[in-house]
Amino acid sequence: MTDAIAYTIVGLLLVQALWRAPAALRGRARERSLWGTFSALALAWLMRTALGRYLVDHLGVADLATLLKHTLAIAAMCALLRYLTAVDAGEIASGAQPSRRIRVTAAVHRHARWACAVTIAAMAGIFLFWLHRTEVPTSVYFMERHAGEAALAVYMGLFYVYCGAVTALCGHQWGSKARHAPRRTLRVGLWLMAAGMVVGTLYSVVRAVCAVVNSVSPAAPGPNAVQEAVTDTLLYAAFLLWAIGVIAPTIHVAVFRYRTLAAIRALHRLWRDLAFVVPDLVLYPPSRILPGSRLAAPLNTARDMFAHDASPQIRLGRYVTEIRDAIHELRRRAPEDLYRHARELAAAESDGQPADAVAEAYWIRAAMASADRPVGSPVPFPAGRGESLAAEVPWLLKVADAYARANPTAAVRLLGAATPA
């Protein structure tokens, strides 16, 4: 059961590390620090499992898995402090005044790297030259194996003082930020992360006290097992609260990205057809791998949806701009009365859809068929439905849906009715 929980936490941490790897590779300090935190913690938790100990034990150094676990945990705490500082630096760059909370974080971070290096070096020295280690462990628990040794109190004290100080600071910072978080998912995530750090601080205090007690007066195997079970429960709770809290804000990002991709997918057919008619107005032409092949159609659509732009949001903005630019170009070639006829047709065929959206869809279909007409003055046509992307996209989605449903034959008749004899 213990290993199952540890593997679950390793999995959660690795998923987060993989999710954030692209941002880390782009070199931004905040994302890089958070990725380092997840990666180091995942490896530290792996050292708690039978698999991790098996991999390390083959190196022939007794208790090496424990030293690696503690070293990685301290490195993760240092990276987490760097992340907090980077977030605060971003707030200051956006115009916010440095608050007491921000100044405290910055002051701590200035000394965090040196404290991290000194702590790791001191623990490694105690591990190598002071702790009495044996190739045949007498217990599965590190503190029980070294009970009665003064080195245990110093070694564990260094580790838990460092980790406890960092978790306490993080809990205070995230709790303070949660009260002013603008979004519910962010607010819930910050409270969960703060709660996890509070439990983590309690865990560090309890473990440090137990290490000192075990150094002075070793506990019997029974009470020691109870202590390990209780403190392990605190540790699992701390990490699960923190991991879920970190995931909570990303749910908002994931939902937003999903909706953006869904909008791109819904607009793709309209954008693609217009891009083929007025190719000079699009930045990237539609993909044409094996043109005419039904099997290649999904591949072409996927390439258009995921290639070229830095983010789905930028791609959606490009689609909207290019659709509106193409429509404006078609207005210079379409017959004068085409929109009036399109409205009359939409009134008869809207079938529960917004009549204005159906009219636009039929106008676009008919206007594309007249794209080879001589260029003239723009003919009447409704302007965009919003000044922003958030306002324009919902309307174009209705137009795209009506466009997909529009009868091509009716569009041809519409063009004939609007074209002067």
C-alpha positions in Angstrom: 0.0 0.0 0.0 2.8 2.4 0.9 4.6 1.8 -2.4 1.2 2.2 -4.3 0.7 5.7 -2.8 4.3 6.6 -3.6 4.0 5.4 -7.2 0.8 7.4 -7.5 2.5 10.6 -6.3 5.5 9.9 -8.7 3.0 9.6 -11.5 1.3 12.9 -10.7 4.6 14.7 -10.4 5.9 13.2 -13.7 2.7 14.2 -15.5 3.1 17.7 -14.3 6.8 17.7 -15.3 6.0 16.5 -18.8 3.1 19.0 -19.2 5.4 21.8 -18.3 8.5 20.6 -20.3 7.7 22.7 -23.4 7.5 25.9 -21.4 10.7 25.0 -19.6 12.5 24.5 -22.8 11.6 28.0 -24.0 13.8 29.3 -21.1 11.4 31.3 -19.0 12.5 31.3 -15.3 9.1 30.7 -13.8 8.2 27.7 -15.9 11.7 26.3 -15.7 11.8 26.5 -11.9 8.4 24.8 -11.5 9.5 22.1 -14.0 12.7 21.6 -11.9 10.6 21.3 -8.8 8.3 18.6 -10.2 11.2 16.7 -11.8 13.3 16.7 -8.6 10.4 15.7 -6.4 9.4 12.9 -8.8 12.9 11.4 -8.5 12.9 11.9 -4.7 9.7 10.1 -4.3 11.0 7.3 -6.6 13.8 6.8 -4.1 11.1 5.9 -1.5 9.9 3.0 -3.6 11.2 -0.6 -3.8 12.1 0.1 -7.5 14.2 3.2 -6.6 16.0 1.5 -3.8 16.7 -1.5 -6.0 18.2 0.7 -8.7 20.5 2.6 -6.3 21.4 -0.3 -4.0 23.3 -1.9 -6.9 25.8 0.9 -6.7 27.1 -0.7 -3.4 26.7 2.3 -1.1 24.5 1.6 1.9 21.6 4.1 2.5 22.5 5.9 -0.8 18.8 6.0 -1.8 18.1 7.9 1.4 20.8 10.5 0.8 19.7 10.9 -2.9 16.1 11.3 -1.7 17.0 14.0 0.8 19.3 15.8 -1.7 16.7 15.9 -4.4 14.0 17.1 -2.0 16.2 20.0 -0.9 17.0 20.9 -4.5 13.3 20.8 -5.3 12.6 23.2 -2.4 15.3 25.6 -3.7 13.7 25.5 -7.2 10.3 26.1 -5.6 11.6 29.2 -3.9 13.0 30.3 -7.3 9.5 29.8 -8.7 7.9 32.0 -6.0 10.5 34.8 -6.7 9.9 34.6 -10.5 6.1 34.9 -10.0 6.6 37.9 -7.8 9.0 39.4 -10.3 6.3 39.1 -13.0 3.8 40.9 -10.8 6.3 43.8 -10.2 7.0 43.9 -14.0 3.3 44.3 -14.6 3.2 47.4 -12.4 2.4 46.1 -9.0 4.1 47.7 -6.0 6.4 45.3 -4.0 4.4 44.2 -1.0 5.9 42.9 2.3 5.1 39.4 1.1 7.1 39.9 -2.1 10.0 41.5 -0.2 10.2 38.6 2.2 10.3 36.1 -0.6 13.0 38.0 -2.5 15.1 38.3 0.7 14.9 34.6 1.4 15.7 33.6 -2.1 18.9 35.7 -2.1 20.3 33.2 0.4 18.4 30.1 -0.6 21.0 28.7 -3.1 23.8 29.1 -0.6 21.7 27.5 2.2 20.8 24.7 -0.2 24.4 24.0 -1.1 25.7 24.2 2.5 22.9 21.9 3.7 23.5 19.3 1.1 27.3 19.4 1.6 26.9 19.1 5.4 24.4 16.2 5.1 26.7 14.4 2.6 29.7 14.8 5.0 27.7 13.5 8.0 26.4 10.6 5.8 29.9 9.6 4.7 31.9 10.2 7.8 29.7 10.1 10.8 26.7 7.9 10.4 27.4 4.2 11.1 26.1 2.4 8.0 26.1 -1.3 7.3 25.6 -3.3 4.2 23.0 -5.4 6.0 20.2 -3.1 7.2 18.7 -4.0 10.6 15.4 -2.2 9.8 13.4 -0.8 6.9 13.3 2.6 8.6 16.3 5.0 8.3 15.8 6.5 11.7 15.4 3.1 13.4 18.6 1.9 11.7 20.6 4.8 13.2 18.8 5.2 16.5 21.1 6.2 19.3 23.5 8.1 17.0 24.0 11.8 17.6 24.7 12.1 13.9 21.1 11.1 13.2 19.8 14.2 15.0 22.2 16.5 13.1 21.6 14.9 9.7 17.8 14.9 10.0 17.7 18.2 11.8 19.5 19.9 8.8 17.1 18.3 6.3 13.9 19.1 8.2 14.8 22.6 9.2 15.5 23.5 5.6 12.4 21.8 4.2 10.2 23.0 7.1 11.3 26.6 6.6 10.6 26.5 2.8 7.2 24.8 3.2 6.2 27.3 5.9 7.2 30.3 3.7 5.4 28.8 0.7 2.3 28.1 2.7 2.2 31.7 3.9 2.8 33.1 0.4 0.1 31.0 -1.3 -2.4 31.6 1.5 -1.9 35.4 1.2 -2.3 35.2 -2.6 -5.4 33.0 -2.4 -7.4 35.8 -0.8 -6.9 38.0 -3.9 -6.9 35.4 -6.6 -9.2 36.6 -9.5 -10.4 33.1 -10.6 -12.2 30.4 -8.6 -9.9 27.6 -9.9 -6.8 29.6 -9.0 -8.2 30.5 -5.6 -9.0 26.9 -4.8 -5.6 25.7 -6.1 -3.8 28.2 -4.0 -5.7 27.2 -0.8 -5.0 23.6 -1.5 -1.3 24.3 -2.1 -1.2 26.4 1.1 -2.9 23.6 3.1 -0.4 21.1 1.7 2.5 23.3 2.8 1.0 23.6 6.3 0.8 19.8 6.6 4.3 19.6 5.2 5.6 22.0 7.8 3.9 19.9 10.6 5.5 16.8 9.1 8.9 18.4 9.2 8.5 19.5 12.8 7.3 16.0 14.0 10.1 14.2 12.1 12.8 16.5 13.5 11.5 16.0 17.0 11.4 12.2 16.5 15.0 12.2 15.1 16.2 14.0 18.2 14.3 11.6 20.5 15.6 8.6 18.6 19.2 9.9 18.9 18.9 10.3 22.7 16.5 7.5 23.6 15.9 5.0 20.8 12.2 3.9 20.6 11.1 0.3 20.6 10.2 -1.2 17.2 6.4 -1.0 17.9 6.2 2.8 18.7 8.7 3.5 16.0 6.5 1.8 13.4 3.5 3.8 14.6 5.5 7.1 14.3 6.6 6.1 10.8 3.0 5.4 9.8 1.7 8.7 11.2 4.4 10.8 9.7 4.0 9.0 6.3 0.3 9.8 6.4 1.2 13.5 7.0 3.7 13.4 4.1 1.2 11.8 1.7 -1.5 14.3 2.6 0.9 17.2 2.1 2.0 16.1 -1.3 -1.5 15.1 -2.5 -2.9 18.5 -1.4 -0.1 20.3 -3.0 -0.2 18.3 -6.3 -4.0 18.6 -6.6 -3.6 22.3 -5.8 -1.1 22.8 -8.6 -3.3 20.9 -11.0 -6.4 23.0 -10.2 -5.4 26.2 -12.0 -4.2 24.1 -15.0 -7.7 22.8 -15.4 -8.8 26.3 -16.3 -6.0 26.5 -18.8 -6.8 23.1 -20.2 -10.5 23.9 -20.6 -9.7 27.3 -22.2 -7.3 25.5 -24.7 -9.9 22.9 -25.5 -12.5 25.5 -26.2 -10.1 27.4 -28.4 -9.2 24.3 -30.4 -12.9 23.5 -30.7 -13.5 26.9 -32.1 -10.6 26.5 -34.6 -12.0 23.2 -35.7 -15.5 24.7 -36.1 -14.1 27.6 -38.2 -11.7 25.5 -40.2 -13.9 24.6 -43.1 -15.1 28.2 -43.6 -11.5 29.5 -43.3 -10.2 26.9 -45.7 -12.7 27.5 -48.4 -12.2 31.2 -48.3 -8.4 30.7 -48.3 -8.6 28.8 -51.5 -10.7 31.5 -53.1 -8.5 34.5 -52.0 -5.1 32.8 -51.2 -3.2 36.1 -51.1 -4.9 37.2 -47.9 -3.9 34.3 -45.7 -0.5 34.0 -43.9 -0.3 30.2 -44.3 -2.2 28.5 -47.0 -4.3 25.4 -46.2 -2.5 22.1 -46.1 -2.8 20.1 -49.3 -1.2 16.8 -48.6 -2.6 14.3 -51.2 -5.3 16.8 -52.4 -8.6 15.1 -53.2 -8.0 12.1 -51.0 -10.5 11.5 -48.2 -7.9 9.6 -46.2 -5.7 12.7 -46.2 -8.4 15.2 -45.2 -8.1 14.6 -41.4 -4.3 15.0 -41.7 -4.7 18.3 -43.6 -7.2 19.5 -41.0 -4.9 18.5 -38.1 -1.9 20.2 -39.8 -3.8 23.4 -40.2 -5.0 23.3 -36.6 -1.7 22.6 -34.9 1.0 24.0 -37.2 2.6 27.4 -37.7 1.4 29.6 -34.8 2.8 29.9 -31.3 -0.4 29.0 -29.5 -4.0 28.0 -30.3 -5.2 31.5 -29.2 -2.9 33.2 -31.8 -4.2 30.7 -34.4 -7.8 31.5 -33.6 -7.1 35.2 -33.9 -5.5 34.6 -37.3 -8.4 32.6 -38.5 -10.9 35.3 -37.5 -8.8 38.1 -39.1 -8.3 36.2 -42.3 -12.0 35.2 -42.6 -13.0 38.9 -42.2 -10.3 40.0 -44.7 -11.5 37.5 -47.2 -15.1 38.6 -46.8 -14.1 42.2 -47.3 -12.3 41.2 -50.5 -15.4 39.3 -51.8 -17.5 42.4 -51.1 -15.6 44.0 -53.9 -16.6 41.3 -56.4 -20.1 40.3 -55.3 -23.3 41.7 -56.9 -24.9 44.8 -55.2 -28.1 43.1 -54.1 -26.6 39.8 -53.0 -27.1 40.3 -49.3 -30.7 41.4 -49.7 -31.5 38.2 -51.6 -29.5 36.2 -49.0 -31.7 37.6 -46.2 -34.8 36.7 -48.1 -33.5 33.2 -48.5 -32.5 32.9 -44.9 -35.9 34.0 -43.7 -37.4 31.1 -45.6 -34.7 28.5 -44.7 -33.3 29.4 -41.3 -34.9 26.4 -39.6 -34.3 27.5 -36.1 -30.9 29.0 -36.8 -30.2 32.8 -36.5 -31.5 34.3 -39.7 -28.6 36.8 -39.9 -26.0 34.0 -39.6 -27.8 32.0 -42.3 -27.9 35.1 -44.5 -24.1 35.6 -44.0 -23.4 32.0 -44.8 -25.4 32.0 -48.0 -23.9 35.3 -49.0 -20.4 33.9 -48.5 -21.2 30.8 -50.5 -22.6 32.8 -53.4 -19.9 35.5 -53.2 -17.1 32.8 -53.5 -18.7 31.7 -56.7 -18.4 35.3 -58.0 -14.8 35.7 -57.0 -13.7 36.0 -60.7 -15.9 39.1 -61.3 -14.2 42.4 -61.8 -13.1 44.4 -58.7 -15.4 47.2 -57.8 -16.6 49.2 -54.7 -17.5 47.0 -51.6 -21.2 46.0 -51.7 -23.4 46.2 -48.6 -22.7 43.6 -45.9 -22.9 43.6 -42.1 -19.7 44.6 -40.3 -18.1 42.3 -37.7 -20.1 41.6 -34.5 -17.5 42.7 -32.0 -14.4 44.8 -31.4 -12.6 41.9 -29.7 -11.9 38.3 -30.4 -14.1 37.2 -27.5 -17.0 39.0 -29.1 -16.3 38.1 -32.7 -15.7 34.3 -32.3 -19.2 33.3 -31.1 -20.8 35.0 -34.0 -18.5 33.5 -36.6 -19.1 30.1 -35.1 -22.8 30.5 -35.8 -22.0 31.6 -39.4 -19.6 28.7 -39.8 -22.3 26.3 -38.6 -24.8 27.8 -41.0 -22.2 27.7 -43.8 -21.7 23.9 -43.3 -25.5 23.4 -43.5 -26.2 25.7 -46.4 -27.4 24.2 -49.6 -24.8 24.8 -52.4 -27.5 24.6 -55.1 -29.5 27.3 -53.3 -26.4 29.5 -53.1 -26.0 29.2 -56.9 -29.6 30.2 -57.5 -29.1 33.1 -55.1 -26.2 34.3 -57.1 -28.2 34.1 -60.3 -31.0 36.1 -58.7 -28.7 38.8 -57.5 -26.7 39.1 -60.8 -28.0 41.7 -63.2 -29.1 40.2 -66.5 
